[in-house]
Amino acid sequence: MSPSIRKICCIGAGFVGGPTMAVIADKCPQLRVSVVDINSKRVDEWNNQDLNKLPVYEPGLKDVISRCRGKNLFFSKEIEENISDSDMIFISVNTPIKKNGVGAGEASDLKWIESSARQIGNYAKGHTIVVEKSTLPVRTAQKIKEILEAYKSISTEDGSKKKEFSILSNPEFLSEGTAINDLENPDRILIGGDDPKAIEKLVEIYLNWVPRERILKTNLWSSELSKLIANAFLAQRISSINSVSALCESTGADVKEVARAIGMDKRIGNQFINTGPGFGGSCFKKDILNLVYISRHYDLKEVADYWQGVLNINTWQKSRISKIIVEKLFSTITGKKLSILGFSFKANTNDTRESPAINICKDLLEEGCNLSIYEPKVKATQIEKDLGLIQQKEFKIITEGQWQYSKSIISSAEGSDAIVILTEWEEFKLINWEQLSKVMRSPSWIFDTRCITNIEEAKQYGFNVWRLGNG
């Protein structure tokens, strides 16, 4: 380890910054790693002594936190102090899609990136390596460079040497639900930059646990674009198999059998070809919208239209499922109770950003039904925020289009006309259908959007079953 790298700071304590810095601290006990955020509540949650109340749920995360927190891993609101004291600073802040102005609805809003760059420019001392960790549009590093350039001629307050900055791109390739394993056993580490010495210092950190052959060096622009393209390709596979699910339903085929058959082709592989209600998470939609925006900027209409089509299929799949549920329940769900199992965008995470469950639940609520939602890791307050509708403690006969939070599968299903499985949590694969058949209203339906139900067993207990992609 180069003696110049002693202290690391990460701006942003979210789904990427928190787990990533925790693993770096765990693998590099010689480093002091600080994670800072302007969100005081989030920082307090990271410092909660009850590790079951961390703001991010990831299998294995609390074990890593318990080993490092308070030793060489610190979560803090002291942004200025930690920036000025660090040799290397990671930027891991949110980059949402712009809501207004030029590029609204497609381009990334880089206000937090700019704010972070200005904080680094103000408070950093001497030579500082700045590492992009957020998912960013290509050539964002140039904007960061231009901001930091304005601070290079300014001496630090204590009269020490002038400020200098090296910019690197080090995108994350994490899959929520397996993030800790992805960090500890990465397929590759991508580092882009034009300062070989700075690159090597970051390489030396990763060499504490990652073989050198898995560390890929590129220029800045290739690194930034690679992250967008990786997410776009994965999302494209999901939209492709979801489009096939509708075809299977119409032709009598089974999408699970089709996926298995094509997945055995070594040219295709078996990853990301599981059908579902659509992709979610913080990156896929945002990154594809960025590709659409960039392509249009460079007058590549056909390219933009292609990637827009991937998004269109994703939106269509969610809407299609909502319509099927209404149609199967005698074309009306007004006043009926539906049990929703799962609200996070995938299993093993408490992240609901862009979760297909949000749109599907909103569609069903607009039809006038009452939803009883059971979700293992997502809090009721987060569901309330996502739906924009206050939960009801109990349903009344005259109340329609409301929802309540349930604490178990059985309480969610009680009195329901149907169960809708929207997330592939392991416990949903082990449901006791005999037990549920005794508490639900007949005729009872199961709508399995994740293809995890034992159809034959459910039918034995009188359930009508619709499974995505099963003709």
Secondary structure, DSSP 4 states (H G I P E B T S, - for coil): --TT--EEEEE--STTHHHHHHHHHHH-TTSEEEEE-S-HHHHHHHT-SSGGG-SS--TTHHHHHHHHBTTTEEEES-HHHHHHT-SEEEE----PBPSSSTTTTTSB--HHHHHHHHHHHHH--SEEEEEE-S---TTHHHHHHHHHHTTTTPPPTT--PPPEEEEEE------TTSHHHHHHS-S-EEEEES-HHHHHHHHHHHTTTS-GGGEEEE-HHHHHHHHHHHHHHHHHHHHHHHHHHHHHHHHT-BHHHHHHHHHTSTTT-STT----S---SSSHHHHHHHHHHHHHHTT-HHHHHHHHHHHHHHHHHHHHHHHHHHHHTTT--TT-EEEEE--SSSTT----TT-HHHHHHHHHHHTT-EEEEE-SSS-HHHHHHHHTSPPPSS--TT--S-EEEESSHHHHHTT-SEEEE-S--GGGGG--HHHHHTTSPSSPEEEESSS-S-HHHHHHTT-EEEETTB-
